[in-house]
């Protein structure tokens, strides 16, 4: 059985760098020529002069947090798409709302590489529990699994009893989804005394993978590896069996910059992940993800030679990922606008009960009227597409630190 997806993974790092830099001017020229948004952002830039990381670092960073505003000005994609909407395969709606395109090419999101590293092979029966509605995760991972020759069960989220029944009935050997949902499925199988010993491999993402959970699944014979992707970029990095950092996907240029700037940080320092892609449909040049990470020294013991990062280490801004979905400060503000009784609000995300939990703490002018707690909770669910609890506070009780979203999660 081959150890690597293709020969690109084991290239000499200098050859990879030369290839990326040689292709960069043409990609910038393509973006300027075909995407009006990039023509505006990169006005005055001479593509043929951008031949190195030094010259690339002189270009502006376009951040994920800016997408909603860009898309309102120039719908639906802020003019950043080089392929017309009529020629795309799918359009997704992420919270914000932010619209994300998918083209028509095979494995358009490039996730097959991560699934291969996680042990997925042709003929595997993979239960894909990522969402298939509005957001792209389900489609993103399905396309990679199909490219490998896997058979996919499009399970989507929720319905743990049905998930268990499907795994047991079909003898599925592979899982795709969040680590926390894998844990719920295994616990439900124990409760139902269902045999899901057929499950041997899991490709997880979209949230933190606790080492204790990986170890617990390993004890059951399920090997769990994770990947790091986004709705705009597709696959960014992935784990291999070496479990020493996450390996950058081929065909991307990674920079780690000081949050709020475009200044590139040295190896080892924590900063914002900035990516330049070579996607012809949706070329993203110095795209600031808002995620924090750091570059690790050296190469992976698995033989893959690309840059390694420490993985997802939090957000450079207050935007927070909850159960695989991004929650933005602007969404908290929208909830507050809907309810005049709220003086001030702070969304607290914790995991004290094992899974992600959101609580909107609201300072009130007086005693909350009957039904308000439920109404606010419904607004939270409608705006964020996630369930949240509501807790009332007295005026001045919330911290005066400018935070709208507080990530209070603790990890073992």
FIFI-775913 format. One record per residue: x, y, z of N, C-alpha, C in turn. Coordinates in steps of 0.001 Angstrom, whole numbers, plus 524288, in hexadecimal, padded with zeros to 5 digits. Example, Ala and Ser with C-alpha at 12.3 -4.5 7.8 and 13.67 -1.06 7.14 Angstrom:
% FIFI-775913
833867E9C681E788300C7EE6C81E78833907F31C81E78/832327F73681BA8835667FBDC81BE4832648001E81EBE/
//
This chain:
% FIFI-775913
803537FB548000080000800008000080378804E080000/80299808897FC74805F180D337FC48805878106B80146/809F2812C0802CF80A11815DA807938087681B83806A6/808EC81D56801CF807D5822D2800A1803F5823487FC24/80112827747FC397FCFA8285F7F8507FF4F828F97F2DE/8039082BF17F26E8065082C987ED7780BE682E517EE87/80EE982EED7EA5C814738304D7EAE48154B835EC7EC90/81146839347EC26811CF83EAC7EDD38131383F047F3A0/8110E83B5C7F6A2811AE83B9F7FC508174B83AD17FE19/81A70838337FAF181FCB836F07FC91823D883A027F96E/8223883E2B7F6D2825E6841667F3DA82A05843DE7F754/82E6E845107F4FC832438484A7F7AC82FB484D8E7F8CE/82FF184F837FDA082D60854807FEE882F03858FF7FB57/833E3859077F9A2835AE85D367F626832ED85CDF7F0E0/831FB8581C7EEF382F2C8577A7EA008298B859577EA8A/82714858197EEF5821B6859D77EFDE8217B85FCB7EFED/82522862317F2A88252F867E87F311825ED86A6E7EDB7/82987868527EA9582A6386A797E5548257786A007E201/822C8865987E27981E01864CF7DF75819C2868B07E102/81919869817E6128152286D2D7E7F68164B872B97E633/81B23874637E6D381C89879C37E56781C3F87A977DF83/81D6F876877DC7581D26876FD7D6C78177E8779A7D4F4/813D3875217D7CC80E508755B7D64F80B8B87A2D7D868/80DD587CD37DC2A80B37881257DED4809D9885BD7DB46/80D71887BB7D7FC80C0788C387D4B48075088B2C7D136/80706886847CEE9802A1885467CB7D7FD7E885207CE7D/7FD93883287D35A7F8C8882F77D6777F700888737D7EA/7FA9C88BD37D9457F92C8913B7DA907F707893FE7D5B8/7F97C893167D13B7F790895637CC627F2168936A7CB1D/7F13088E5A7CBEA7EC0688C087CB007E7F388E7B7CE94/7E94588F117D3927E599891697D7447E43A897007D5BA/7E82389A047D4517E72789F7C7D2C97E3EC89FD27CDCD/7E50589C4D7CA1F7E26E89C817C5027DCCE89A8F7C53C/7DBCD8968F7C8727D6C3893D87C8407D3188950C7CCC1/7D519897567D0FA7D1E38985F7D5A27D21089E2E7D6EA/7CDC58A10B7D63D7CDDE8A6B67D71D7CF5B8A8427DCAA/7CE138A4F17E0777CF918A62A7E5D67D5708A6397E682/7D8148A2627E4267DDC98A2447E4717E0358A6997E12D/7DD9A8A8287DCF87DF8C8AC977D9E27DFB28B1827DD37/7DBD28B2177E0B27DBBA8B6A37E4347DFD18B6157E883/7DFF48B17D7EAFD7E3788B0B37EF6F7E92F8B1027EDCD/7EA4E8AEE97E9247EFBA8AEA87E7547F0EB8B2CF7E339/7EDE68B7027E3307EEE08BB3F7DF7E7F46E8BD557E03D/7F7318BDE87DBF57FC8E8BFE67DC3C800AC8BBBB7DCF1/7FEF98B6DE7DE08802B38B2967DEAF804418B07D7D94F/809448AFC47D87480B318AD6A7D3A380C148A79A7D4AB/808A98A4317D29E8090989EA57D3DD80E6089C467D2BD/810D989DDD7CE6F815D889B917CCFC81A2D89CE37D0D8/819358A0BE7D43C81D268A2417D81D81CA389F337DD38/8184089C487DDCF81766899597E2AA8199A893DE7E1E9/81E9B893517E30D8217B88E877E1E9823C188BF47E6BF/822AC88E2F7EB528250988C1F7F0188216C88D1E7F4B2/822B588ABC7F91181FA888BAE7FDCA82036891517FFA2/824A0893A27FEAB825738991080041821C389CA77FD47/8216389BF27F81B81DE289F4B7F50F8183089DF37F61C/81704898ED7F719811B08976F7F87D8100689A1C7FD87/8139389A87801448125C89CF38064E8112B8A2C2805D1/812638A5118014D811228AA8A8006F80B8F8AB6C7FEA2/808BC8A7237FD67803488A7A77FBB97FFB68A7EF80079/7FB1A8AA4A7FFDB7F7888AAC5804567F53E8A58A805EA/7F40B8A4F680AEE7F1428A06580CE87EB668A17880C8C/7E88B89DDF80A3A7E2D489E2580A1B7E0D389A1F80DF8/7DE0A89BD7811F27DC988985B816377D71589631815AD/7D67889185817C27D15C88EF3817CD7CD428927881A52/7CEDB8955B81E477CB32898C68210C7C91B89D2D81D95/7CBAB89E1D819217C9FA8A2358158A7C6308A02E8116D/7C59B89B018110A7C29D898C980CBC7BCEB89A9280CAB/7BA6889AAC811387B4E089C1C811587B4078A18780F01/7B75C8A5408107F7B6DC8AA9380E6E7B8178AAC18089E/7BC2F8A801806F37BD878A7DE801657B9138A5967FE2C/7B6A88A17F800417B28589EE47FD5A7AD868A2207FD1A/7AC948A547801087A80D8A8CE800C87A8DF8AD007FCAA/7ADC28AEBD7FC227AF008B2D27F8507AED78B0B57F2C3/7B0C98ABF57F2147B11B8A9A17ECD87AF5E8A3EB7ED2E/7AA2E8A2FB7ED6F7A84189DAE7EE237A93E89A4A7E944/7A992894FD7EA0B7A931892677EF1F7AE758916F7F1C6/7B2D6891EA7EEE37B7E6890607F11A7BBC1894E97F1B2/7B9C8899B07F1B07BD3F89E257F24C7C0BF89F0F7ED9C/7BF7889CA07E93D7C2B789D347E4987C7BD89A157E4DE/7C82F896827E8AA7CD028937C7E94E7CCF588E6F7E616/7C88388D297E3BE7C824888777E0807C9DB889AD7DAF1/7CD508865E7D8DC7CF18887017D37E7CBA7884037CFAC/7C88A8805F7D19C7C4D987D6C7CE6A7BF5E87F8D7CF5D/7BC60880D47CB467B719882EC7CC047B3A987F2B7CF23/7AFF68815F7D1F37AC7287E3C7D52F7A9B887A097D1F0/7A84187B577CD2E7A569877B17C9D17A897872E27C85A/7ADBC873157C9187B11986EBA7C7AA7B32286BB17CC64/7B16186D207D1187B2F386A4E7D5CF7AFA68656E7D68E/7B157862177DA247AE5985D697DB547AA6D85E457DFAC/7AC0E860ED7E3DE7A8B2861D47E85D7A9F88671F7EAC7/7A638869357ED9E7A70186DDF7F0D47A51586C967F64C/7A86386D8A7FA317A71086C637FF9E7A6018716F8029B/7A317870EE806DD7A1D98756080A2D7A3D88742A80FA8/7A8208769E8111F7AA53875F58165D7A84B87A47819E0/7A87E8798081F117A6A587D90822A87A953882B98219B/7A657886E8822287A87288C25821287A47688FE281EE5/7A1D288EB881A567A30388A30817027A7C188B478138B/7AA878871F812337AED28876080E7C7ADCD8833380A5A/7AE2C884B8805737AD50881138012C7B28B87EC47FF6B/7B29A8799D7FEC37B756876D57FD417B649873B77F84A/7B9C38741B7F4627B8ED871327EF857BB7986BD17EF9A/7B96D8685D7EC647BBFE8636B7EB2F7BBFC862CB7E543/7C076861AC7E3077C0CF860DF7DD6B7BF5385B597DBE9/7C05B85A007D7007BE8B855017D4F07C2D9850E57D47E/7C795852217D5F67CBD884E6D7D5577CBBC849FF7D94F/7CE79845B97D8097CEEE841417DB8C7D1EF842E17E071/7CFF9841527E4F47D2758428B7E9F97D3E3848557EA3F/7D01284BA17E9247D0F4851477E8BC7D327853837EDCB/7D1AA8513E7F23E7D36C853307F7577D8A1850C57F904/7DA9A84CEB7F5FF7DFB484A6E7F6D47DFEB8474E7FBFB/7DB948451C7FDA57DB828425B802A67DD4883CA980239/7DDBE83AA57FD707DF5F835297FCD57E4AC8343D7FF62/7E81F8380A7FF117ED5B837718014E7ED1A8368680732/7E9D283972809E07E947838D280F8D7E6C28339D810E7/7E2D78320A80DEF7E03D82D1480EF17E3F78288280DF8/7E73A828F3809F27EB16824DC808DF7EED88245880D75/7F09D828CE80F847F42F828B0813FA7F18F8264B818C4/7EC63826B98190D7E9728247281D677E84181EB281C8D/7EA3A81C80818477E990816ED817577E51481574813CE/7E24B81942811987DDE18181580E297DFEF81618808E7/7DD63811F7806E37DF0180F9B802027DA3C80E1A7FEC8/7DB2F80D0C7F9D77D70580B677F64C7D427806B17F88A/7CEF9806ED7F85D7CBBC802B37FA5E7C9F78035F7FFF4/7CC5680705802E27CA898080C808397C4F280A0F8081C/7C1EF8089880C097BC9680A9080C9F7BCB680EB8810DF/7BC1E813A080F457BCE581812812C57B7BD81ABE81403/7B68E81B398190F7B1F581E1881ADC7B38D823C581BA4/7B14E827348186C7B2AE82CC6818947AE9282FAE81BC2/7B00A8314F820867AC48833C7824127ACAA839B78241F/7AFBE83BF0820927AFC6841A4820227AAC28437B81D79/7A9438485D81E7D7A45F84A8481C767A47984AEA81680/7A0198499C8142B79F72849FC80E8579C1384EA880CED/799E38516B8109F7965C855AD80F49798F785AF68103E/798C985E5380C7379AD7863A980C937A0C7863EB80CE8/7A32186195810FE7A8CD861FE811AA7AB9D85D8D80ECD/7B0A985E4E80D6A7B32885AB9809B37B5CF855EA80BF0/7B60985539811127B93E851078133A7B7D784BA881110/7B2CA84A73810C67B1338456080ECC7B307844758093F/7B21484848805EC7B3B9847E2800767B9A5847C47FFF9/7BC3C84ACF8033D7C1ED84B448031B7C48A845FE80401/7C2D984344808197C54983E42809657C34E839E3805E4/7BE7483A3E804377BC7383640800A67BF878362D7FB93/7C0B683ACA7F9777C38183AFE7F47A7C8D98386A7F4DB/7CB87839217F9427D0978369F7FA007D01B830C37FA8B/7CC1E82F037FD727CB56829647FE2A7CA03826C17F8FE/7C6B88293D7F5DC7C558827017F0CA7CA14826D07ED34/7CD6682AD37ED7A7D21B82AE17EA3A7D5BD8265C7EB90/7D598824A17F0787D8D18202E7F2187D65481AF77F0A4/7D16781B0E7EF247CEAD816317EDF27CBA4814007F27F/7CAF08171C7F6A07C7C58155D7FB0B7C1FB815687F995/7BEF18124A7FC637B93D812757FC0C7B760815D580098/7B432819D07FF767B2B481DA08036B7AD0481CEF8050B/7AC2381CDB80A307A6DE81D1180C637A5FA822BE80E16/7A2AD825C080B4E7A1EB82B4880C9A79E5982BEB81156/7A07082AE8815EB79D3B82AB381AA579BAD8301281CA5/79F1F833EF81C1079E028390781E4779E46838F082435/79C5183D17826A379CE083DB682C4B7981483B9982F2D/798D483A80834447947B838FA837A2792D38334F836FE/78E7C831FB8399F78BFB82CD88394478FD88287283A96/791E98289A83F5679603824E1840CB7943681F3984065/78F4C81E1B841A878D71818AF8414678DA2816C683BA1/78C1B81A20837F778C51818A48327A791F681812830A5/7955881B67832B479AE381AFC8314D79D09815B1832FB/79BDD8143B837D479DB280F33839D979B8280ABB83699/7967480B0383568793F9806DD8325F7966A8066682CF5/7979E80AD882A95799F480AC28255D79F718086A82582/7A296809FE829617A7E7807E1829D07A7BA8020482AB0/7A45A8005A82E457A4017FAC782F7D7A1AD7F7A882AF8/79D917F9C18289479AE27F6F18246A79E167F67D81F73/7A0E77FAB981E257A40A7FAC58195D7A9917F8CD81A43/7AB027F80F81F387B05E7F6A1820B67B42B7FABD81EA6/7B2D67FFA981F707B638803F881DBE7BB55803DF820C9/7BF9D804C081E167C4BB8047C820B77C745809D182169/7C4B380DFE81F8E7C7238132581FC57C32D817508215D/7C50181B1C824537C1BD81F68826507C416824928248F/7C0B582835823067C24682D90821C97BEB88312F824DF/7C106834E0827C47BDD18388D82AB67C0E283B1382F11/7BE1D83D4E832D17C0B583FBF837427C22983B9E83B46/7C64883C8083E547C7AA838B58425E7C378838208468E/7C0E883C67847F57BCF583C1184C197B851838C184A61/7B6ED838F5845557B286835CD8437E7B410830118431F/7B8FB82EFE841E47BAD982995842027BA2D8275584785/7BB8D82A6F84B677BB01828C3850D57B53F8279085213/7B1B382AEA850477AC1F82A0E851457AA388250D84EB3/7AC0F82407849F67AA7081F4D847347AC5181A7084A16/7B12D81A8884BC67B3548160C84E9A7B06581534853BA/7AF42819788567B7AC55818FB85B627A6D2816F485A6D/7A45A818B88562B79F15816D2854EC79F3E8110485383/7A35A80F5B850C57A3E8809D184F787A46D8068A8546E/7A762808818583A7A7E3805BE85D397A2998055885FED/79FBE809B485FCD79A9C809D086257796DF805EA85FD5/797168057C85AA47939780209857C4795B57FC7D85755/79A7B7FBBE8595579D257F6B3858E079D8F7F4F985328/79EC47F8D684FD479F5C7F7D884A387A5157F6D3848F7/7A6147F359845677AB6A7F1F6843E27AD3B7F58083F71/7B0B07F949840BA7B3077FC8483CA77B8F47FBB783C9E/7BA847F6E983DEA7C0107F59783DCC7C25D7F5BD8385B/7BEEF7F6218345F7C0B97F6A982EF47C3777FBDA82DF9/7C2587FFCD831447C48080509830847CA478051283214/7CDB58062F82E4E7D350805C582F3D7D65180AD482E6D/7D41B80E9D82BBA7D6FC8136F82A977D3498180C82AAD/7D55281C8782C537D21A8214182CAA7D54A825EF82AE7/7D312828F78275F7D55A82DEE825B07D2008323C82801/7D4308353182BA97D11F8390B82E8B7D33683E8982D9B/7CFE88425882EC87D179847C782E317CD3D84B5B8302F/7CDEC8507482F3D7CA298549A830827CA128561783640/7CCC585328839947CD128549883F107D1CB851E684181/7D2F585373846587D77E85154849207D6E084B7684A14/7DB1884891849497DB3A842F984A6D7DE3B8421884F7D/7DB8A840F4853D07DE4B84008858BE7E19C83B138586F/7E67083B3A85A6B7E9AF8367E85A787E704831EA85D38/7E3F68330E8614F7E13C82EE38641F7DD4582C29860A2/7DAB682F2185D297D6E482CD28599B7D9A48297A85580/7DE0182B738536F7E0ED8285C84F9C7E2A7823248520E/7E49182383856E97E66581ECA859947E1E281B0285A9A/7DD6681D1985C337D8DE819C385D497D707816F685860/7D6F9819D1854017D5628175784F167D9718134C84D69/7DE778148884E307E291810CD84CE97E20280BC684FF5/7E04680C42854DB7DF67807A68580E7DB158042D855FC/7D7A98066C852CD7D36D80375850627D4EC8018D84AE7/7D9BD802AA849567DB7380102844267DA38804D883FDB/7D8E5809BE841457D7AD80DC983D607DC35811AC83D31/7DEEC811E7838CC7E332815AC838437E0F881AEB8369B/7E21481F01839917DFD68242C8389C7E422827F0836FC/7E39B82A33832557E71982E5B8308F7E3CF8330982EF9/7E603837B082F857E2FE83C6282E807E55383F9182A0D/7E20B842DC827C17E3BF84683823BA7E1B284BED82506/7E3CA84FC28225C7E281855468233A7E1068578981DEF/7DC2F8594C81D817DA3585B5A8188F7D6AA85FFB819A7/7D54B862CE8158C7D19186716816287CE05867478116B/7C98E869E58120E7C5A786A2E80DE27C78B86D538093B/7CB8487084809F57CD71873C0805AC7D20087137802DA/7D54B86E8A805E47DA3B86C89803D97DA35866B9802C3/7D687863D7805057D6E785E32804CC7DB1285C4A8088E/7DD93857F1807497E189855B880AB87E6288596680B4F/7E7D185A35810307EC7385D5C811517F0E0859D481336/7EFCC85679817017F3DE85313819207F15184E4081B76/7F48784A4281C6B7F26B8454181E2A7F67E8424982155/7F49983ECB824A47F80583B67827A37F96F8368D82480/7FE088346D825A67FF8182F4B823A48001782B9F82848/8016D826BD8272F801F0822EF82B66806438245582F3B/809DC827D382DB880E12829708313B80C0382C9D835D5/8078E82F3D8351B8051B8326983933808D48368183B65/80BC8838ED837DF80F5083D258397380E098420483642/80A26844E68381E8086D8499183562804E684841830CE/8035684C5282DF48000084BB98295C8030E84D7582493/802B784A758206D805CE84B4C81BBB802B684EA0817E4/80529852BB815E380298856418123C801328535B80D39/7FC928547280B327FB0185225806387FE8E85417801D8/7FF5A850CF7FDED80273852617F9687FF8F856A77F65C/8027685A277F3F98000285E1D7F0B07FDEB862CE7F38C/7FF8C863927F8637FE208683F7FB5D8031486B0A7FD0D/802B5870247FD8A806F18732D7FFE980506875008053D/807D6873728094C8066D874C280EB3809EB87918810C5/8078987CD38136480A62880B58167D807E2880E681BE3/80AFC881D881FDB80903882E98251C80A43888A482636/8062788BC7826F9806F1891688279E805268932F82CFE/807378979982E9480580899EB8337E7FFC789B8B832F6/7FC56899D0836967F6C189AFC8361B7F5B38A0C883559/7F2458A1F3831A57F0E28A759830827F4848AA0582CBA/7F8BE8A75582B1F7FC818A991827717FD838A5A582312/800F68A71881F7D802C28A37F81B83808698A20381C51/80A848A32B820E98100E8A24C8220C8111289C9582331/8148789A2F8201C815AB894A1820A781900893AC82583/8176C88FBE8289581A2C88E5D82D5F81E0F889F682C59/822268899E82F6C825F88856582EBF823BE8802883081/8264687C0682ED4824C3876B783039824528761883625/82026873AA837D181F588729B83D5A81BE18767D8401C/81B6187B4583E0A8181287F32840978125F87E7583F01/80EEB87F18842C68095087E77841D3807278835983F41/80443882A183B0E801D8886FE8385D7FD578852383507/7FB60888AD831C47F6E38876D82E797F89888469829A3/7F59388071828447F68E87D5D8238F7F4A08806D81ECC/7F82F8817781B2E7F6F688432816497F8658808C811CE/7F4B887FCA80E3A7F56787BF780A097F4AE87E8E804B7/7F80487D1B8010C7F74887E637FB867F6418794E7F89B/7F1FF879267F5967F07D874637F2DE7F18E874D67ED06/7F1688704D7EA737F1E58701B7E4C47ECD786E067E256/7E88486ED47E51F7E36186D407E33E7E1C7870DF7DEBF/7E0CF86ED37DA0F7DF75872407D5AF7DA07874A97D61F/7D669872087D8D77D115874077D9607D0A9878487DD82/7D379877967E1C17D30687B177E6467D88087C487E846/7DB6A87F607E5677E0D0880877E6F27E0EC8841D7EBB3/7E343882497EFE17E3B1885687F4A37E970886B57F57F/7EA9C88BC07F5777EFFD88D9E7F5D17F0D9890117FB2D/7F46C88DD67FE397F56988FA6803947F03F8900980692/7EDAA88B9B807047E89C88B618099D7E96B88A3980F65/7E7DF88DDB812B47E86A88D44818557E3E788A2481A88/7E51E8858781C9A7E1068820581E827DEB3883B6823B5/7E1A8886CB826BA7DFFF8880682C0F7E187883DA82FF4/7E3D787F8582E167E59587B49831867EB3487C2F83348/7EC6B87A66837F57F1B687ABD83A0A7F4808758783988/7F978875BC8381C7FCBC87119838158026D872D8837F0/805FA86F0E8378680B96870238374280E2986BE183406/8127286D3E8316F815598698182E418190986658831B5/819038613D830DF81C9A85DC4833A28219485D0483076/825FD85C4A8330382ADB85B728301C82B20855FD82DBB/82E14855828297882F23850618273C82A9284E0182455/82B3684901822E7827468462181FF982508841B982343/8209983FB68218D81E0183B8182464820FC83661823D5/8212A83334827F18239F82E05827A2820F782A59823C6/81C3F82BBB821FD8196B8285981E5E81B8E828A6818D7/81F3882C35817DE8218082CBB812AF81F598313780F82/81B048338681130818E68381280E7881C4883CCC80FD5/81D9D83FD780BEF8219A843E280CA581F778496980CEE/81A5584A0A80C7A8183784F5980C8381852851A481203/8178E856BE8124181778859A281729813758574C81AE8/814D78572481FE2811338555A823E980FAB859F282765/80ACF859DA8291E808F885DBE82CE1806F885AF9831B8/8064B85DDF835DE8048C85B9983AD17FEBB85A5E83AD2/7FC1685BA48369E7F67185ADD836737F39685FB88383E/7EE7085F35838BA7EB35863B283A297EC0C8650183FEC/7ED64869EE841067EEA786B8F8465D7EB2986FF384851/7E69A8709A845D37E315874C18477F7E25D878C58433C/7DF9887CF9844937DE4F880FE840C07E15E885FB841CE/7E2ED8888183D9A7E5A888D7D83E077E1D9891E383F53/7DCE8890F983E617D8E2894C283FE07D4FB891FD8436E/7D082894548445B7CCBD891F6847E97C91988E1C8453A/7C97B88DAC840277C670889B083D737C7FB8845D83F9A/7C4188812D840F37C51987C45843A47C256877C2840E0/7C4FC8734B8409F7C2A986EAC83E357C00B86B6184273/7BB0386A55841BA7B7F0867468456F7B559862D784271/7B68B85E03843FE7B45985965841647B52C859AD83B7D/7B9BE85B96839EC7BB1285BCB834627B8EE860788317A/7B619863FB834267B3D386897831A77B64C86D81833F8/7B77187156830A47B984876458328C7B522879AE834B6/7B62C87C178392D7B29687FE383B7C7B5778851683BB1/7B2F98892B839937B58188E3D838F97B3628923283CE9/7B69C895E483E987B4A989A16842017B00289CF983FAF/7AFED89D8883A817AB8E8A042837FE7A66989D5A838D4/7A6B089828839747A1E98952A83A6C79FDD8961C83FEF/7A36F896A8843A67A1D789802848FA79F3589D5F848FA/7A1778A1038461179F398A64A845B9799C28A6208435C/798F58A2A083F8F793CE8A23483D1578FBA8A032840F2/7914489C8C8445278DAB89AA38485D78C1989F1F84BF6/78FFD8A22F84D9978EF08A6918512078B398AA7E84E9B/78BEE8AB9484992788918AF56846D5782E48AD97846B5/7821D8A872846B577CC18A66E84671779D38A6FB84B97/77CB28A7C484FE377A358A7D08550D77BEE8ACAF85804/7787E8B08C85818779CB8B59E85A6677ADE8B5428603E/779208B118862C9779E98B0918686C77FA78AF83869D1/782C68ADD5866027883A8AC6C8671378BA38B157866EC/78E468B26C86B3C791EE8B6CE86B6E797378B55A8690F/798DE8B0AB86A2D79E078AEE78689079DF48A8F08689B/7A0F08A67E865027A0F18A0C3864CA7A67389EB6863EA/7A74B89A06865C67AC5089761865327AB34891968645E/7ACED88F7B85FFF7AC28889FE85EDD7B0B7886DC86113/7AF938836F864B77B3998803F867427B33A87AAD8651F/7B7A1878B98632C7B7DD8736E861147BB2987027864CC/7B8F086BE4866C67BBEF8686786A347BAF1862BE868AF/7BDA485F4286B3E7BCF7859A686A3D7BD078569786F5A/7BACC858E48736A7BAF28568B878A27B80F8515D878E3/7B47D85076875387B17D84B928753E7B34E847E2870E7/7B7EF848F786EB57BA2B8457386AD47B9BF847588653C/7B59684A1F863F37B4E584C3A85EB57B48C8521C85ED6/7B5088549A85A4D7B4AC85A4985A097AF4885C1F85BBE/7AF2D8602A85F0B7AA428626C860D57AAA98685486074/7A68C86ADB85E7F7A65D8708B85E277A263872A786212/7A404876CD864C57A07087985868517A0CF87F5B8673A/79C70881B8865D879C58887628650C79AF1889FB86A2F/79ECE88C9D86C8979DDE88F688716B79C20894F587015/797A289678872187953989B70870A67946F89EE987569/7969A8A39887549795518A783879467900B8A9EA877E0/78C998AA4E87BC2787488AC1287AD57862E8B12C87DBA/782788B42F87B99780E98B90B87E2377DEF8B7F98832F/77B188B3C588341778038B259887DE776F08AC8F887B6/772ED8AAF188A86771838A56E88A8976FA08A3D988517/7719889F97882EC76FF089DFF87DAE76A3E89C5C87D99/7674689E17879CA761BF89C9A879777612F896DB87804/75CBB8948B8793375BE088F04877E175C9488E11871FD/75F12889E4870AB75FBC8887486B337649088AB486893/7672B88E6D86B3976BAD890EE868AE7703A88D1D86810/7712B889EF86C16775898864386BC3774EC882AA86704/77038880B48664276F4887D3B861CF76FD98803185CA7/76DF8884FF85C8276E4988818857AF773F58893685631/7772288A6F85A2077CAA88B738590877F558867585728/77E1D8821B859B27806E87D178581B77EFB87BC385279/77A2587CF6850EE7787C87BF884B8B77B7D87F7A847BF/77C7C8845A8495D77F8B887E1846127851A885DD84563/78766883F8849A878CB5881CF8496278CE487D4B84582/78915879D9845D87890A87548842637882D876E783CB4/784AA87A9783BDB7837C87C4E8368A7883587EF4833FF/78AF0882268370F78F398854A834DB794428822A8345C/7956287ED08382F79A5A87BE583818799BE8765C83607/794DF8747A835B6793B586F0A83449795BB86B3083856/7964986D0883D197980B869C18416B7949286AC18462B/793BB866B48493E790BC8677384E107941886A4785214/7919A86DA68551E7945A8706B8593E790D38715E85DE2/7932B8714E8627E7903F8729086737790718787686824/78CFE87A5B86B7678CBA87FF386CBD78D0C8808C872A0/7905A8842987462790CC88553879F87908688B3B87AAA/78D8288CF587E7A78CDB8929187F617909B8948088394/792668994A882E87960689BBC88694794288A142887CC/796188A35C88C2F794BD8A8B888DB4798358AC9C88ACA/796878B17888A30799C98B569887A779F228B5D888A3E/7A3488B5C4887137A89F8B633889107AB108B11488AB6/7A81D8ACCC88A667AA178A7C488C397ADE28A53F88856/7AD258A63B8834E7B0A98A3F587F697B5D58A6E487F50/7BA298A43C87E307BF468A6D387E167BF758AB3D87A1D/7C2378AF5F87B6E7C2CB8B3DC877F07C8058B36D87506/7C8688AF46871B67CD598AE5686EFD7CCD08AE4F8690D/7C8438AFD3867237C78E8B026861847C6418AB0085EE0/7C61B8A6C5861D97C50A8A1B885F7D7BF2F8A10085E98/7BDEF89F44859E37B89289DDA858997B7F3897F0858DB/7BC208951E857757BC2088F69857BB7C0B288DB785B29/7BF9288A9785F0C7C399888908628F7C402882A8861E0/7C888880DE8603C7C97187B4485FBE7CBB78794A864EB/7C861876DE868067C9F4874F986D3B7CACB86F1186D48/7CB8786CB7868B87CC4486718868767D18F8658B86AB7/7D1AA8612686D697D67B85EFB86F937D7548599B86D33/7DC3D8588086BFA7DD77853A2869537E1428506986C92/7E03484B5D86CB97E388847D686FB07E8CC8473286D0E/
//
